[in-house]
Each structure stands twice: as C-alpha cells, then as structure tokens.
C-alpha cells in the first residue's frame, strides 16, 4: 500500500479508501490510485482488510437446483449486484431437501468467511421451520414466508391468477392445470391460485396434473389433455412443461390455439420462439436478485430494519398460443 501511495503521489490513507471503495475520494484521485494498483499489481489483503473493516467482502448463496431456470437467473442477478457493491459470491449447492443439509451448507460457507448468505429455498424441507446460525445475516428467496428471515419472492399467486383470468375472459369454460412438483413452494402457490380463481369465477375445477418442471413431464400431461374432450384451455406451471404440452397436442392433431389455448409461466427467452409463440407470465429475476443483495447488505452494514418481505409483481405477456374459443 505504501508503494502504491508513493507511485500515485497520495497518502496511504487515500489508497486504503480506494481499496475499500469509500466514496470520500474524488474521481481523479481514485483513477490515479487504481492505475497505480494495476501497474504495480497491487491486490488488497482480504484478511488484513477484514481485521480493519469487520467485513470479508463476500456473500454466500445456497441453492437446491442451480440448473432450474429461475434459480440460475436469480443466482446470476445476485452475482451482478454483489459485484457492483464490491462483494464476491461463494456458491454452495444442496441436494437433500432437509434442514440439516441446509445448515451444513451454511457451515461450509461460514468457514469460507462470508458476511451474509442468500438461501434460494424453492423446495419444501423436511421441517416446517428453518433454524439457521443466529449470527449470520440471511435473506431467503423463493421460500416460505412464515419464518423470521427477510424474504424476496415473486407474487406467484398474482401471476397465476392473472393468466387463469385471461383464459376465462377469452370464453373458456374452465382451465386445466399442469402443476409443478408437490414439494415446490412456487408450484404450490401457483396451483392454489389457479384453483381459487376458478372457484371465484364459478368455473369447474378439473383435477390437476403433476409434472417435474421438465418438457418430458409436460408432454405426458399433454397426452392426457389431448384425450380430454372438454379441455379447451391449459395453464402449465412453467414454460418447459408448456413446451411438452404443445408437442403432445400437435402430435394428437389438436390445434393450438384453435381448439386448445396453452399458457405457461416464467417467460423464458425461448417462449416467443415456440410454435405457436407462448403466452406466459414474465418474472424479472434480475429484480429479485438485486432485492436479495440489498436486504442482505442492510443487515451486514446494520443500517436498520428494512422490509421483511418483498414481493415482485409479474406481468402477463400475451402471445399467439391463447385465443378465444371459436363461435
């Protein structure tokens, strides 16, 4: 640090402020110090900085299935927001849907010296409550809302209600549902909202079909729906299952949307290239990831009590896969 200060013609205290991303340094001086750091190959010592600031400059993320569209997008947004705030991200995947497995992941991340942890919960655990290390700042994304930790999630029920209402307004007598797995928070909320919306509209509630988020499971459900004479509208709990439904209906000679309207959830980038382009509920995962980092930094920096729960509103994107029933 002394060498950087001498090279840049500033004090060691100024170098320290730049290294710790303080805002009380004018931009000309900051640029000069950063240039000297690059030229000399200076890297801040994380352990020494932690002794001074009390922070390690890293946050942890625990997730069950990083391959899932929503989890992957949320993780990417968390990484972007953390980097902008001067933090790195350490990731820990979990396979077993148990509180013990989550606690073990937390212990691993704490040994890696993180300042706080985001849990992308998504799956229901083996216990209704969640007890994590009390000294660690925690934010939960896409999880249960009844526990003590700040929570960020989409308004899953609102999104499902919007798409089901859209299909009913097109004149469909009822809406069939291809649900996600029973152990998923998102799938459960979407299915409950689907049923409540039908009941409130006085529409029949057909039996839900269950998939596992994959196109294959949607395809199997679609084969059943293709043989269901009164099925004129289908709401699939995610776009991948909707893709499978579309394939099954096409193979059965059922026209979409001429005979059956199909809608999904997530609005994946490929949805507008499905055949036909898929009506879907758009979720802004970037907003969720950034809210997670904001709430976590508020705890890390002890900036007071922010909101305990943030619900991000989804929006319905109507495309060619849904239409009114022919007269």
N, C-alpha and C positions, 0 to 999 in steps of 0.2 A: 504494500500500500504506500509506503514511503517512496519507493522508486516511481510509482505511478504519479504521486504528488509532485515529485521533483521534475518528472518528464513533462507534466501538464502545466507546471508553474502554479499550482494551487496548494492548499493545505491538505494534510492527511484527513482532517475532519470533512473537507469537501468531498474527497474521494469516498469516504465512508458513507456520506449522504447519497452520493450517486449509486454506490454499490447496493445500498438498501432501498433504492427507489424512492427517496424522500422528495417531496415536492418543493422544498425551500431552496432549490438550486436553479439559477436562471439557465435557459436552454442553451445559450452559447457556451457557458462553462460546462454544462452537462455533456454537450457534444465533444468538447475538447478532452474531457476526462475519459469518455467512452473510447475516443480514438486512441488515447494513450494506453488504455487497457487492452485494446485489440493489438496494438503494435508490440506491447511487451508480453502479451499472452497471459495477462492477469486473470485469475479466477478467484472469486471470494471463497474463503474457507467457511464451509457451511457450519461446521462445529463451533468455530470461533464466533460466527455471526449469531448463532443460536444462544450462546452464552450472554451476548450483549442484548439482543432483542427479545429473547424468550421465545422465538419462533424458528422453526426449521425450514420454512419456505416450501412445504409440501403438503398436499392433501391426499387422502386415500379414497378409493372408490371400491365398493363391494357390490358385485352383481351376480345373479344366478346364470344368466344366459346372454353373453355379450353378442352372440350371433343373431339374436332376435332384433328385428328392425328398430323397434322403439328403444331398446336398451343400448344398441350400438350408437344410434343418433344422440341419445341423451349423454352417453359417455363422451362422444366427440365434442358436444357442446360444453360439457364440464371442463374438458381439457383446454378448449379455446379460452373460456372465461377465466380459468385458473392461470393460464399463461399470461393473459393480459394483466392480471393482478399480481404477477411476479411469483406465482407458485407453480411447482411441478406437480404431476399426478402419478401416484402409485396405484396400480390396479391389482385386485385380488378376486379371482373367480371362485364361486361356491357351487358345488354340485348337489349336496344333500340339502333338502328343504327342512332344515331343523334349526332351532335357535342355537344349539351347541355349535353347529357348523359356522353360523354367522359370527358367534362370539370368538371362535378360533381364528376366523379371518381378521377380525378386529385386532386380536392379539398380535398376529403376524404384522399387520400394518403399524401398530404401535411400536413394535420392535424396530421398524424402519424409520421411526422418528417423523411421524406426520403430525400436523397441527389440528386436523379435524378429518372427519370421514363422512362421505355421502354413501348411503345404502340405497341402491336401486332394488327395492324389495320384490316387487312384481308377483312373487309366488307366496301363497299362504304357508306359514310354517306349522310345525307340529304343536305349537303352543299359541294361545290367543294373545299373549302378552309378549313384549320384547324388552329384555333387560340387558343393557349394554354398559360398558365401563363408564362410571359416572363422571370421570374427569375428562372425557374426550368429547369435544363438540361434535354433534351428529345432526345430519339432515337426512330425511327419508324421502325418496322419490318413488312414485307409483306404488304406494304401500298402504297399510292400514292407517286409518286416521284417528283411531281411538287411543293411541299411545302418547307418551309425553314428548316425543321429539317433533321438531318442526317438520312439516310435510309439504311437498310440492307435487302436484298431480294435475292431469287434465280433468276437466269436468266430464268424466266418462258417461255419466248418466245423461247429461245435457246433450252430448253428441249423439248418443243412441236415440234419445227422444226426438231429436231433430230429423234424423234420417227415417225413422219409422213414421213420423208425422208427414214427412214429404211423400212417402209411398201411399199413405192413406189418403192424402189430399189429391193424389192422382186418380183416385177412384177405386183402389184395390180394397176388396172386402176385408182382407187381413194380410198380415206379413209373417212369413215363415222365417225362422232364425237358425243360423248355423253358429253355435256358440263356440268360444274357445274353451280350453280345459277348465274343469271344475275347480282346480286349485290355483287359478289365476285371479288376482284382485280385479284386473281390468275386465276379464271375461265375465266375472260375476256381476260387476256393476252394469255392464252393457246389457246382459241378459235380463237383469231385474228391471232396468229402464224400458227395455223392449216390451216386457210383459205388462208393466204398469201403464205404458202408453196405449197399448191395445185395450186394456180393461177400461181406462178412462174414456176411450173413444167408443166403447160398447162393441168392440170387434171381437170375434172369436180368437182364442189363444191356442194355436196349434202346438203340438209337442215340439220342443226344441231338439235339434240335432247337435251332437257334440263333436268337435274336431280338436286338433292339437296345434293350431296355427299354420299348418303346412298345406300346400296346394293338394297333396295327396288326400288329406282328410276332407278337404272341401270337395274334391272330386267324388269321394264315396258318398258324402251327403247329397251332392248334386244328382247322383244316380237315383237316390231315393226320391228327391224332389221332382225329378223328371217323370216319375211314375205316379206322382200325386196330382190327380186331375184338378183340384181346386187351388193349387199353388200358382198364384199369378205374381207374387212379389216375394223376394228373398233379401234379408239383411244378414250378411256374413260379418262376423265379429272382427275380421281383418281382411286386408286386400288379397293376401296369399290364398286364403280359403275361398274368397270370391273368385279368384282365377280358376281354381279347381272346379267350382260350381259352373262357371261359364263353359269349361271344357266338356263337362258331363252333359250339360243341356245341349250343346252343339252336337255332340255325338248322338243324342236321342232325337235330334231333329226338332227341338223346341226353340223357337225363335226368341232372341233377346234383343230388344225389349218387346217385340210384337206379341208374344204370348206370356213371357215372364220377365219382370223387371228385377235386376240384381244390383245391390248396393253393398259397398264394403266400408272399411274403417281403417284409417291411418293415412290414406292418400300418399302411398309410396310413389316415388318419381316415375315408376313404370306404369302407374294406373292409367294415365292418359293415352298409353300406347296399347292397352288391352283391346280386344276386339269383341264387342264394341268398347270404346273408352268408358272407364268405370266411374260411376257416381260414388263418391267416398267422403268420409269425414276427415278433414285435414287437421293434423296435430302439429303444432310448431314445437318440435323437440329442442330447438335452439333456445327458445324462451324458458323451457323447463330447466335445461342445464344451467343457464345463467342465473335463474332464480335460486337454484340449489347452491351455487357458489356464493351468491350474495348473502343468503341466510347463514351459510357456514362462516363466512368472514365476519359477519356481525357477532357471532359467538366467539370466534377466535380473538377478535380485537376488542371484545367486551364493550360493544357500542350500544348496549341497552337491549331491551326486548323488542324485537321486530314482530311481524305477524307469525302466528304459529302455523298457519296453513295458507298456501297459495294455490288457487285453482285456476288453471289456464283454460280459457274458453276455446273450444274447437269450432271449426266452421264447416258447413256442408258445401262441397264442390259438386254441382250437378253436371253430369255428362250424359252421353247417349245410351247408357245401359238401363236407364229408367225412363218410363213413359206412361201416359195414361192408357187405360185399357181401351181397346177398340170398341166403338159404339155397337 
